Amino acid sequence: MMDSPPKTAGNDVIRGRHRGHSLVIVESPTKQRTIAKFLGHGYTIIATLGHIRDLPSRTLGVDEENNFEPQYVILPKAKKVMPALKEAVKKADKVYLATDFDREGEAIAWHVAEALKVPADRMARITFHEITPEAIKESLEHPRDVDMNLVHSQQARRILDRLVGYKLSPLLWAKVRKGLSAGRVQSVALRLIVEREREIGAFKSQAYWTLKAELQKGKDTVFEAALVEIDGKKIEQTTVLKLFADDYRVTTTSLVDAKTVESLADRLKTAHYRVAKVTRKEARRSPAPPFMTATLQQDSSRRLGYSAVKTMVVAQQLYEGVDLGDAGSVGLITYMRTDSLNIASVAQAEARQFITSRYGKEFLPESPRIYKSKSKGAQEAHEAIRPTSAARTPESIKAFLSTEQARLYDLIWRRFIASQMADAVFDTVGVDIDASPGLRAPSPEGRGVGGEATYLFHASGRTVKAPGFLKVYTDSEDKESADKTEGQKLPDLSEKDPLNLVRLLPEDHTSEPPPRFNEASLIKMLERHGIGRPSTYAPILQTIIGRGYVRDENRRLFPSDLGAHVTDLLIGHFPEIVDLSFTARIEGELDEIAQGDAQWPAVIREFYTPFIKELAIANTAITTKPFEPKESGDICEKCGAPMLLRESRFGRYLSCKTYPACKNKISLDSSGKKVMPEVTDKTCEKCGKPLVKRFGRRGPFLACSGYPECKTTYSVDKEGNLVIKPPPQMTDKKCEKCSKPMLLRIGKRGPFLTCSGFPRCRNLKKAA
């Protein structure tokens, strides 16, 4: 709590607009500190530390007989801040609810008002897209009431998810395995991964060949051209497969065996090559729009390797404020849970000014770019994710940010600046080349000697004429899919130019099955089908991985046997729960509630009535045995019992059937091969036994071969070298929580202090 926040220079301090004292309630201490900079002495800012009310954790908390009325309780962690909140409300002449600008934030504001019994005449809701002096001032000048449509939409989502979870999970415990859960949206996400794995298994690969020619005009640069037609018929063949969630295009050629290609190459070695057609044109490419939540998570995964959860945690830090030295705590980006592509006119004007001064007028489009969201149910009143100041460049604040914060801010800043820049302009050249076998040149009609078939090769080249937005940012997805030959530089060619064959390059290929999902592509698929909303993507992934339904190997998502088993059970008995269109329709109805076009009890009843009937049938219809791990066929070398094949979110492994009596465990790699410990030439400092190289969830490490009697372990770097960390040092500082001495330790991010009373006391903080 801050009764008298420090003043900032100049006009940044916002004076109290009402006589008396005003209370501003936010969710987090970081947000509290950042806002405190902008508010004068007439304000008190208090953080609720997140939600203060929710459905009870041990009971359903929904009255099914009374219009699904929720029964909210004060959360245990909120009970600690409730006395201070109530006392502050009593003293305040005006209470501003400044929780986040989305449905969840609106619901938190309502819960705060209800729990604290704030009088309606002293309460106001304020919202802002960014934590800046201008945004805070604007929100205080335009307070409003809590939007009950948004509250009801969020409440309906929470109740639907509670009903599905509390009713379906016990069924899974009884029929599959204890500790499982099922959810309205997570089950659809799991099915996407399971169906994709089966589509990969059912895919029949085809062998095919391509043929390229290295050609040269006189002594000019050698360039590549690909065979595209034989006797006027294209050799490329495309098949479209109808998958569960989308279509998949498989591209092959009519060249299917080595003998055909070898015979073809022999004929083409003696062919005459001549330029048949040259097409020159200018191509333009527009920048990608600024980020919204889904695209930020996708690009962060592709470029930075961050999970959706990590991306949102770091983005939250950037939004709420980071200490920039003398400037204090500064909110660096706009609100990060959004499906809108809108940009404030003030932000666009600043960006255009920055682009002109930094890069020049030629990098600026004639008018500001306007983007429209294609997402179903997009809330266009919100803004896209952007830096709060275009002039606050990544390099200017890098010293104040952690590595993760700096990399994510750089990504957001570049994407936004690029979105306001001019198109990239390219000069493209396409060249068709006739190849006619025989001893003489081809006839004007393009036929070879004696009417033999002709062959058409094609070469393309592209050079940058004006880089435009590419000066700042290249979209990762476009970069991955760009054709390798597209950027080659072609010599100056004209029609009928003769060319010399340098060599032929036949290459065999195998058609690839649909790719497995990674976090980025799964979020993109959910977004495409209108499933989930900005605030739900990260929790969905966290749940299906954390529950052991899915494992992440090398940034690819594999369904576990358990995940496939649960999916099949749901498909058989609750088909609507795992149906893409049905789940998307529910999301649409939640949007209608938010817009005031539907009543939340009716939406829940429409879903719940058939669901509860299906549940009753499933309880008696499901007669399968509970899910058990399969025997691997291996025998435990320690006790002779069978080894079972098990899975966790970190991968597959073999475990002794007699666990916990025998704790023998062997990791498996992605192909199912055993990852056995490797004996090294290093010895344990404590017991003198050899150290072995093992693999854990964070990669390789060295462990004593005397385990479990000796539990010594050592970290290793990327090259496998031993990383010796200095032992913890006792300091004269006392723990604020338990008064025990603090220890100085060295971690991968540098020195930090931790309580010597660990694990009873887990106090930890950065070393000064």
C-alpha positions in Angstrom: 0.0 0.0 0.0 1.2 3.5 -0.8 -0.5 6.4 1.0 1.9 9.0 -0.3 3.5 7.9 -3.5 6.6 9.6 -4.7 6.1 12.4 -7.1 7.6 12.4 -10.6 9.0 15.3 -12.5 6.9 17.8 -14.5 3.4 17.0 -15.6 3.7 13.3 -14.8 2.0 13.6 -11.4 -1.8 13.4 -11.7 -3.5 15.4 -8.9 -6.7 14.1 -7.2 -9.7 15.0 -9.3 -12.2 14.7 -6.4 -12.3 16.4 -3.1 -11.1 14.1 -0.4 -9.2 10.9 -0.8 -9.3 8.4 -3.7 -8.5 4.7 -3.6 -7.2 2.8 -6.6 -7.4 -1.0 -6.5 -5.1 -3.0 -8.9 -4.1 -6.7 -9.0 -0.3 -6.7 -8.6 2.3 -4.9 -6.5 4.3 -4.2 -9.7 1.3 -2.5 -11.3 0.8 -0.7 -8.0 4.3 0.7 -8.0 4.2 1.9 -11.6 0.8 3.6 -11.2 2.0 5.2 -7.9 4.5 7.3 -9.9 1.7 9.1 -11.8 -0.7 9.8 -9.0 -0.5 12.7 -6.5 -1.1 12.8 -2.8 -4.8 12.4 -3.1 -4.6 8.7 -4.0 -3.9 5.4 -2.3 -3.0 2.4 -4.4 -3.5 -1.1 -3.1 -3.0 -4.5 -4.8 -5.3 -7.4 -4.4 -2.6 -9.9 -5.3 -4.9 -11.4 -8.0 -8.3 -12.8 -7.6 -10.0 -12.4 -4.3 -13.1 -14.5 -4.9 -13.7 -17.7 -6.8 -15.7 -20.9 -6.7 -14.8 -23.2 -3.8 -11.9 -25.6 -4.5 -13.4 -28.7 -2.8 -17.1 -28.5 -3.9 -18.9 -27.8 -7.1 -20.0 -24.3 -6.0 -22.8 -24.1 -8.6 -26.5 -24.4 -7.7 -27.7 -26.5 -10.7 -31.3 -26.2 -9.5 -31.3 -22.4 -9.2 -30.2 -21.1 -12.6 -26.6 -22.2 -12.0 -26.1 -19.6 -9.4 -22.4 -19.6 -8.4 -21.4 -19.8 -4.7 -18.3 -17.7 -4.4 -15.8 -17.8 -1.5 -12.9 -15.6 -0.5 -9.7 -17.2 -1.5 -7.2 -18.1 1.3 -4.5 -15.8 0.0 -7.0 -12.9 -0.3 -7.9 -13.2 3.3 -4.5 -11.6 4.2 -5.2 -8.4 2.2 -9.0 -8.1 2.9 -8.6 -6.2 6.3 -6.4 -3.6 4.6 -8.7 -3.3 1.6 -11.8 -2.9 3.8 -10.1 -0.2 5.9 -9.0 1.7 2.8 -12.5 1.6 1.3 -13.9 3.1 4.6 -11.5 6.0 4.4 -11.9 6.7 0.7 -14.3 9.2 -0.8 -13.9 7.5 -4.2 -12.9 3.9 -5.1 -11.5 3.2 -8.5 -11.4 -0.4 -9.7 -8.3 -0.4 -12.1 -8.0 -4.1 -12.9 -6.9 -5.4 -16.3 -8.8 -4.4 -19.4 -10.4 -7.8 -20.4 -13.3 -10.0 -19.3 -11.3 -11.5 -16.5 -10.2 -8.1 -15.2 -13.8 -6.9 -15.3 -14.8 -10.0 -13.3 -12.1 -9.3 -10.7 -13.3 -5.7 -10.4 -16.9 -6.9 -9.8 -15.7 -9.5 -7.2 -13.7 -6.8 -5.4 -16.7 -4.5 -5.3 -19.0 -7.3 -4.1 -16.6 -8.6 -1.5 -15.7 -5.2 -0.1 -19.4 -4.0 -0.3 -18.3 -0.8 -2.0 -21.2 1.7 -2.2 -22.3 2.2 -5.8 -22.1 6.1 -5.5 -18.5 5.9 -4.4 -17.3 3.3 -6.9 -16.0 3.7 -10.5 -14.3 1.4 -13.0 -11.3 2.7 -14.9 -9.5 0.9 -17.8 -6.4 1.5 -19.8 -4.4 -0.3 -22.5 -1.0 0.9 -21.2 0.4 2.1 -17.9 1.5 5.6 -18.8 0.7 9.0 -17.3 -1.5 9.9 -20.3 -3.4 6.6 -20.2 -4.0 6.8 -16.4 -5.2 10.5 -16.7 -7.5 9.6 -19.6 -9.0 6.7 -17.6 -9.6 8.9 -14.5 -11.3 11.5 -16.7 -13.7 8.9 -18.1 -14.7 6.5 -15.4 -17.6 4.1 -15.9 -19.7 1.4 -14.2 -18.6 -2.2 -14.1 -19.7 -3.8 -17.4 -22.0 -6.6 -16.1 -22.2 -8.1 -19.6 -18.4 -8.8 -19.5 -18.7 -10.1 -16.0 -21.5 -12.5 -17.0 -19.5 -13.7 -20.0 -16.5 -14.5 -17.8 -18.8 -16.0 -15.1 -20.4 -18.2 -17.7 -17.0 -19.5 -18.9 -16.0 -20.2 -15.3 -19.2 -22.1 -14.5 -19.1 -24.1 -17.8 -15.5 -25.1 -17.1 -16.3 -26.0 -13.5 -19.4 -28.1 -14.5 -17.4 -30.0 -17.1 -14.4 -30.5 -14.8 -16.2 -31.5 -11.7 -18.7 -33.8 -13.5 -16.3 -35.4 -16.0 -13.1 -35.8 -14.0 -14.6 -38.3 -11.4 -15.7 -40.4 -14.4 -12.1 -40.5 -15.6 -10.9 -41.3 -12.2 -13.2 -44.3 -12.0 -12.9 -45.5 -15.5 -9.3 -44.6 -16.5 -7.0 -43.4 -13.7 -7.1 -41.3 -10.6 -5.9 -37.7 -10.7 -7.0 -37.0 -14.3 -9.0 -34.0 -15.5 -11.1 -33.1 -18.5 -12.0 -29.6 -19.7 -14.2 -28.0 -22.2 -11.4 -26.5 -24.3 -8.4 -28.5 -23.2 -10.1 -31.7 -24.5 -10.4 -30.2 -28.0 -6.8 -29.2 -28.0 -5.8 -32.7 -26.9 -7.9 -34.2 -29.7 -6.1 -32.0 -32.3 -2.8 -33.5 -31.2 -4.1 -37.1 -31.0 -5.7 -36.9 -34.4 -2.6 -35.4 -36.0 -0.5 -38.2 -34.6 -2.8 -40.8 -36.2 -2.8 -38.9 -39.4 1.0 -39.1 -39.4 0.8 -42.8 -38.7 -1.7 -43.4 -41.6 0.2 -41.3 -44.1 1.8 -43.3 -46.9 5.0 -41.7 -48.1 5.8 -41.6 -51.8 9.2 -41.5 -53.4 9.7 -39.0 -56.2 12.5 -37.1 -58.0 13.2 -33.6 -59.0 15.7 -32.5 -61.6 17.6 -29.3 -61.7 20.1 -28.0 -64.3 23.0 -25.7 -63.6 23.2 -23.4 -66.7 25.4 -20.6 -67.9 25.2 -17.8 -70.5 28.7 -17.4 -71.9 31.0 -16.7 -69.0 28.3 -15.2 -66.8 27.3 -16.5 -63.3 26.0 -20.1 -63.2 22.4 -20.3 -62.1 19.9 -23.1 -61.3 16.7 -24.0 -63.2 14.2 -26.7 -62.3 12.5 -29.0 -64.7 8.8 -28.1 -64.6 7.3 -29.6 -67.9 7.8 -32.5 -70.1 6.2 -32.2 -73.5 3.8 -29.5 -72.3 2.7 -31.4 -69.2 3.6 -30.2 -65.7 5.6 -32.7 -63.7 4.5 -31.3 -60.3 1.5 -33.2 -58.8 -0.5 -32.0 -55.8 -2.8 -34.0 -53.7 -5.1 -32.5 -51.0 -5.7 -34.6 -47.9 -8.7 -33.9 -45.8 -7.5 -33.9 -42.2 -9.4 -33.6 -39.0 -8.8 -29.9 -38.6 -7.6 -28.6 -42.0 -6.5 -29.6 -45.4 -2.9 -30.8 -46.1 -1.3 -30.4 -49.6 1.2 -33.1 -50.6 3.4 -32.1 -53.5 5.3 -34.7 -55.6 6.3 -35.1 -59.2 5.6 -37.5 -62.0 9.2 -38.7 -61.8 8.8 -41.7 -59.5 11.8 -44.0 -60.1 15.5 -43.7 -60.5 15.7 -45.5 -63.9 13.3 -43.0 -65.4 15.3 -40.0 -64.1 18.6 -41.6 -65.2 17.3 -42.1 -68.7 15.9 -38.5 -68.7 19.2 -37.1 -67.5 21.1 -39.0 -70.3 18.9 -37.4 -72.9 19.2 -33.9 -71.4 23.0 -34.0 -71.3 23.1 -33.6 -75.0 20.1 -31.2 -75.2 20.2 -27.6 -76.5 19.1 -25.0 -74.0 17.6 -21.8 -75.0 15.7 -19.0 -73.2 12.1 -19.2 -74.2 10.6 -16.4 -72.1 11.7 -13.7 -69.7 9.2 -12.1 -67.3 10.3 -9.1 -65.3 8.0 -7.4 -62.8 8.0 -5.5 -59.5 6.6 -7.3 -56.5 5.6 -5.7 -53.2 5.2 -7.2 -49.8 3.4 -5.6 -46.9 4.4 -5.9 -43.3 2.7 -8.1 -40.8 0.3 -6.4 -38.4 1.4 -5.7 -34.8 1.1 -8.6 -32.4 -2.1 -9.8 -30.7 -1.8 -12.5 -28.0 -2.0 -15.5 -30.3 0.6 -14.2 -32.8 2.9 -13.0 -30.1 2.9 -16.5 -28.6 3.5 -18.1 -32.0 6.4 -15.8 -33.0 7.9 -16.0 -29.5 7.9 -19.8 -29.8 9.4 -19.8 -33.3 12.0 -17.1 -32.8 12.9 -17.2 -29.1 11.9 -20.8 -28.2 9.7 -19.5 -25.4 6.6 -21.5 -24.3 3.2 -19.8 -24.3 3.3 -19.6 -20.5 6.8 -18.1 -20.4 5.8 -15.6 -23.1 2.8 -14.4 -21.1 4.7 -14.2 -17.8 7.5 -12.0 -19.3 4.9 -9.9 -21.2 3.0 -9.3 -18.0 6.3 -8.0 -16.4 6.8 -5.6 -19.4 3.2 -4.4 -19.2 3.1 -3.8 -15.4 6.4 -2.0 -15.3 10.2 -2.5 -15.1 12.6 -0.4 -13.1 14.5 1.8 -15.5 16.9 3.4 -13.0 16.2 7.2 -12.5 13.0 6.9 -14.5 11.6 4.5 -11.9 9.1 1.7 -12.8 7.9 2.1 -16.4 5.2 0.2 -18.2 6.9 -0.8 -21.5 4.1 -2.4 -23.5 0.4 -2.2 -23.9 -1.9 -4.9 -22.4 -0.8 -8.3 -23.6 -4.1 -10.3 -23.6 -5.9 -9.0 -26.7 -7.3 -10.2 -30.0 -7.5 -6.7 -31.5 -5.2 -5.1 -34.1 -6.2 -1.5 -33.4 -3.5 1.1 -32.8 -4.1 4.4 -31.1 -3.7 7.4 -33.4 -1.2 9.0 -31.0 1.0 5.9 -31.1 0.8 5.8 -34.9 1.9 9.4 -35.1 4.8 8.8 -32.7 5.9 5.7 -34.7 5.8 7.6 -38.0 7.9 10.4 -36.6 10.4 7.9 -35.2 10.6 6.0 -38.5 11.2 9.3 -40.4 14.0 10.4 -38.1 15.7 7.1 -37.7 15.3 5.6 -41.2 14.2 8.4 -43.6 10.9 9.4 -45.3 11.3 6.7 -47.9 10.6 4.1 -45.2 7.2 5.6 -44.4 3.9 4.7 -46.2 1.8 7.6 -47.4 -0.9 7.1 -44.8 -1.0 5.3 -41.4 -1.7 1.6 -41.8 -5.0 0.3 -40.5 -5.3 -3.4 -39.6 -8.5 -5.4 -38.9 -8.5 -8.6 -36.8 -9.7 -11.8 -38.5 -10.2 -13.5 -35.2 -13.7 -14.6 -34.4 -15.1 -12.5 -31.6 -12.3 -10.0 -31.7 -12.8 -7.1 -29.2 -11.9 -4.1 -31.5 -12.2 -1.7 -28.6 -8.9 -3.1 -27.4 -5.5 -2.4 -28.8 -2.8 -4.5 -30.4 0.4 -5.3 -28.4 2.9 -2.5 -28.9 5.6 -0.6 -27.0 4.2 2.3 -25.0 6.8 4.6 -26.7 8.3 3.9 -30.1 11.2 6.1 -29.1 12.1 3.7 -26.3 14.3 1.4 -28.4 15.4 -2.0 -27.3 19.1 -1.0 -27.1 18.3 2.0 -25.0 16.8 0.0 -22.1 18.5 -3.4 -22.5 20.7 -2.8 -19.5 17.7 -2.6 -17.2 16.0 -5.8 -18.5 16.6 -9.4 -17.9 17.6 -11.5 -20.9 14.1 -12.8 -21.4 12.5 -9.3 -21.0 15.0 -7.8 -23.5 14.4 -10.4 -26.1 10.7 -10.3 -25.9 10.6 -6.5 -25.9 12.9 -6.4 -28.9 10.5 -8.7 -30.7 7.4 -6.6 -29.8 9.1 -3.3 -30.6 10.4 -4.4 -34.0 7.1 -6.0 -35.1 5.2 -2.8 -34.2 7.6 -0.4 -35.9 7.7 -2.6 -39.0 3.9 -2.7 -39.1 3.9 1.1 -39.6 6.6 1.1 -42.3 6.5 1.1 -46.1 6.2 -2.1 -48.2 9.3 -4.0 -49.3 9.8 -3.8 -53.0 11.5 -6.5 -55.1 12.6 -6.8 -58.7 11.6 -10.4 -59.7 12.6 -12.3 -62.8 11.1 -15.5 -64.1 12.8 -17.3 -66.9 11.4 -20.3 -69.0 14.1 -22.3 -70.7 13.5 -24.9 -73.5 15.7 -28.0 -73.6 15.5 -30.0 -76.8 17.5 -33.2 -77.1 19.4 -33.9 -80.3 22.4 -32.8 -82.3 20.8 -29.6 -83.7 19.2 -26.7 -82.1 15.4 -26.8 -81.5 13.0 -25.7 -84.2 11.1 -22.4 -83.8 8.1 -24.4 -82.7 10.1 -25.7 -79.8 10.2 -29.3 -80.9 13.4 -31.3 -80.8 14.9 -33.2 -83.7 12.5 -35.7 -85.2 9.6 -34.4 -83.2 11.1 -35.7 -79.9 9.6 -34.3 -76.7 10.8 -31.0 -75.4 11.5 -30.1 -71.8 10.8 -26.8 -70.0 12.9 -25.6 -67.1 12.2 -22.6 -65.0 14.4 -20.3 -63.0 13.4 -17.4 -60.8 15.4 -14.7 -59.1 14.5 -11.8 -56.8 16.5 -8.8 -55.6 15.5 -6.2 -53.1 14.8 -2.9 -54.7 13.6 -1.1 -51.5 13.8 -2.9 -48.2 11.0 -1.0 -46.5 9.9 -2.8 -43.3 12.5 -5.5 -43.8 15.0 -3.0 -42.5 13.5 -3.8 -39.1 11.7 -7.1 -39.1 11.3 -10.3 -41.2 8.3 -12.5 -40.4 9.7 -15.9 -39.2 7.0 -17.9 -40.9 7.6 -16.4 -44.3 11.3 -16.8 -43.8 10.9 -20.5 -43.1 8.7 -21.2 -46.1 10.7 -19.0 -48.6 11.9 -20.9 -51.7 15.6 -21.4 -51.6 16.1 -20.6 -55.3 13.9 -17.5 -55.2 16.7 -15.2 -54.0 19.3 -16.2 -56.6 20.7 -13.6 -58.8 20.2 -14.3 -62.5 22.4 -13.0 -65.3 21.0 -10.6 -67.8 18.9 -12.9 -70.1 16.9 -12.3 -73.2 14.6 -14.5 -75.3 16.4 -17.0 -77.6 19.7 -16.6 -75.7 21.5 -20.0 -75.9 22.7 -21.5 -72.6 25.4 -24.0 -71.8 24.7 -26.9 -69.5 27.1 -27.1 -66.6 25.6 -30.2 -64.9 22.4 -31.9 -64.0 21.3 -32.3 -60.4 18.8 -35.1 -60.0 17.5 -35.4 -56.4 15.3 -38.0 -54.7 12.7 -37.0 -52.2 10.0 -38.6 -50.0 6.7 -36.9 -49.4 6.4 -35.8 -45.9 3.4 -36.5 -43.6 1.6 -33.6 -41.9 3.9 -32.0 -39.3 3.3 -32.5 -35.6 2.0 -29.5 -33.8 4.3 -27.3 -31.8 3.0 -24.7 -29.4 2.9 -22.0 -32.1 1.0 -24.1 -34.7 -1.4 -25.5 -32.1 -2.3 -21.9 -30.9 -2.7 -20.9 -34.6 -5.1 -23.8 -35.2 -7.2 -23.0 -32.1 -7.3 -19.4 -33.1 -8.3 -20.3 -36.7 -11.3 -22.4 -35.4 -12.4 -19.8 -32.9 -11.6 -22.0 -29.9 -10.4 -20.3 -26.7 -9.6 -16.6 -26.3 -6.3 -14.7 -25.6 -6.3 -15.4 -21.9 -6.8 -19.2 -22.4 -4.2 -20.3 -24.9 -1.3 -20.6 -22.4 -3.3 -22.3 -19.6 -4.6 -24.9 -22.2 -1.1 -25.9 -23.1 0.0 -25.9 -19.5 -2.8 -28.2 -18.5 -2.5 -30.8 -21.3 1.3 -31.1 -20.8 1.1 -30.9 -17.0 -1.5 -33.7 -16.8 0.6 -36.1 -18.9 -1.7 -36.1 -21.8 0.9 -34.6 -24.1 4.7 -34.4 -24.0 6.9 -31.8 -25.5 10.0 -33.3 -27.3 12.3 -31.0 -29.2 9.5 -28.4 -29.4 7.0 -30.9 -30.9 3.9 -32.1 -29.2 3.3 -35.9 -28.9 0.2 -37.4 -27.4 0.8 -39.9 -24.6 -0.9 -43.3 -24.7 -3.0 -41.9 -21.8 -3.9 -38.8 -23.8 -5.0 -41.0 -26.7 -7.0 -43.3 -24.4 -8.9 -40.4 -22.8 -9.6 -38.8 -26.2 -11.1 -42.0 -27.5 -13.3 -42.3 -24.5 -14.5 -38.7 -24.9 -15.2 -39.1 -28.6 -17.2 -42.2 -27.9 -19.4 -40.8 -25.1 -19.1 -37.0 -25.3 -18.7 -36.2 -29.0 -19.7 -32.6 -28.6 -17.1 -31.9 -26.0 -14.3 -32.7 -28.5 -16.0 -31.3 -31.6 -14.3 -28.3 -33.1 -17.5 -26.5 -34.4 -19.4 -27.1 -31.2 -16.6 -25.7 -29.0 -16.3 -22.7 -31.3 -20.1 -22.2 -31.1 -19.9 -22.1 -27.3 -17.1 -19.4 -27.6 -19.4 -17.4 -29.9 -22.2 -17.6 -27.4 -19.9 -16.4 -24.7 -19.1 -13.4 -27.0 -22.8 -12.8 -27.4 -23.2 -12.7 -23.6 -20.4 -10.1 -23.5 -22.2 -8.0 -26.0 -25.5 -8.2 -24.1 -27.2 -10.3 -26.8 -27.6 -13.5 -24.7 -28.4 -14.5 -21.1 -25.7 -16.5 -19.4 -28.0 -19.0 -17.6 -29.7 -19.9 -20.9 -26.3 -20.6 -22.6 -25.2 -22.8 -19.7 -28.5 -24.7 -19.7 -28.4 -25.3 -23.4 -25.0 -27.0 -22.9 -25.6 -28.7 -19.6 -28.9 -30.5 -20.2 -27.7 -32.9 -22.9 -24.3 -33.1 -21.2 -25.7 -34.4 -17.9 -27.7 -37.1 -19.8 -24.6 -38.3 -21.7 -22.7 -38.4 -18.4 -25.4 -40.7 -16.8 -25.2 -43.1 -19.8 -21.4 -43.1 -19.8 -21.2 -44.1 -16.2 -22.9 -47.4 -17.0 -21.8 -47.8 -20.6 -18.0 -47.6 -20.0 -16.8 -51.0 -19.0 -13.2 -50.9 -20.1 -10.5 -51.6 -17.5 -8.6 -48.7 -15.9 -5.6 -47.5 -17.9 -2.4 -49.2 -16.9 1.1 -48.8 -18.2 2.2 -51.6 -20.7 4.9 -54.1 -20.0 8.0 -53.4 -22.1 9.3 -56.9 -22.3 12.5 -55.8 -20.4 13.4 -57.2 -17.0 14.7 -55.0 -14.2 18.4 -55.7 -13.7 18.1 -54.8 -10.0 15.2 -57.0 -8.8 14.2 -59.1 -11.8 10.6 -57.7 -12.0 9.1 -56.7 -15.4 9.8 -53.1 -16.6 6.8 -51.0 -17.5 6.6 -48.4 -20.2 5.5 -45.1 -18.7 5.2 -41.6 -19.8 5.5 -38.1 -18.3 5.4 -34.6 -19.7 9.2 -34.9 -20.0 9.2 -38.1 -22.2 8.9 -41.9 -22.1 10.8 -44.1 -19.7 11.0 -47.6 -18.3 10.1 -48.1 -14.6 10.2 -51.2 -12.4 6.8 -52.8 -11.8 7.5 -53.1 -8.1 7.9 -49.3 -7.6 8.2 -47.9 -4.9 10.0 -51.0 -3.5 12.4 -50.8 -6.5 13.1 -47.4 -8.0 15.0 -48.5 -11.1 14.2 -46.2 -14.0 15.6 -45.9 -17.5 15.0 -42.9 -19.8 14.0 -43.4 -23.5 14.8 -41.1 -26.3 12.3 -39.9 -28.9 12.7 -43.1 -31.0 12.2 -45.3 -27.9 15.8 -46.4 -27.4 17.2 -46.6 -23.9 19.3 -43.7 -22.7 21.9 -45.5 -20.6 24.2 -43.7 -18.2 27.7 -43.3 -19.6 30.6 -43.9 -17.3 33.1 -41.0 -17.4 36.8 -40.7 -16.3 35.8 -38.3 -13.5 35.3 -39.3 -9.9 33.0 -38.2 -7.1 34.6 -35.8 -4.7 32.6 -37.2 -1.8 32.9 -41.0 -2.2 35.5 -41.5 -5.0 33.3 -43.6 -7.2 33.1 -42.9 -11.0 30.7 -40.3 -12.2 28.2 -41.2 -14.9 26.6 -39.0 -17.5 22.8 -39.0 -17.2 20.0 -37.1 -18.9 17.3 -35.2 -17.0 14.5 -32.9 -18.0 16.9 -30.0 -18.3 19.5 -32.0 -20.3 22.7 -33.9 -19.4 24.4 -33.9 -16.0 26.9 -35.9 -14.1 25.9 -38.1 -11.2 27.7 -40.4 -8.8 27.5 -44.1 -9.8 27.0 -44.8 -6.1 23.4 -43.5 -6.2 21.2 -43.8 -4.1 23.8 -44.1 -1.3 25.6 -41.0 -2.7 23.4 -38.4 -4.3 26.2 -36.0 -5.6 25.4 -34.4 -9.0 27.3 -31.9 -11.2 26.1 -29.6 -13.9 27.8 -29.7 -17.3 27.9 -27.0 -20.1 26.9 -27.5 -23.7 30.3 -29.1 -24.5 30.0 -31.5 -21.6 32.5 -29.8 -19.4 32.0 -29.9 -15.6 30.5 -26.8 -14.1 31.8 -26.4 -10.6 29.6 -24.0 -8.6 31.2 -22.5 -5.4 29.6 -23.7 -2.2 27.0 -21.4 -0.6 28.5 -18.7 1.7 27.0 -17.7 5.0 26.3 -14.0 5.2 25.5 -11.6 8.1 22.1 -10.8 6.6 19.0 -12.2 8.3 15.9 -13.7 6.6 13.0 -11.3 6.9 10.6 -14.3 7.3 12.3 -16.5 9.8 15.4 -14.6 11.0 17.8 -17.3 10.1 21.1 -16.4 8.3 20.9 -15.9 4.5 23.2 -17.8 2.2 24.9 -16.4 -0.9 24.6 -18.8 -3.9 25.6 -18.6 -7.5 22.9 -19.5 -10.1 22.8 -19.4 -13.9 21.5 -15.8 -13.7 24.2 -14.7 -11.2 24.4 -14.5 -7.4 21.3 -14.7 -5.2 20.4 -14.9 -1.5 18.4 -17.8 -0.1 17.4 -18.7 3.5 19.6 -21.3 5.3 16.3 -22.6 6.7 15.4 -24.2 3.3 13.2 -26.2 2.7 11.1 -25.0 5.6 11.7 -21.4 4.6 11.9 -20.7 0.9 12.7 -17.0 1.0 14.9 -16.1 -2.0 15.9 -12.8 -3.5 18.5 -11.2 -5.8 21.9 -10.4 -4.2 22.4 -6.6 -4.0 
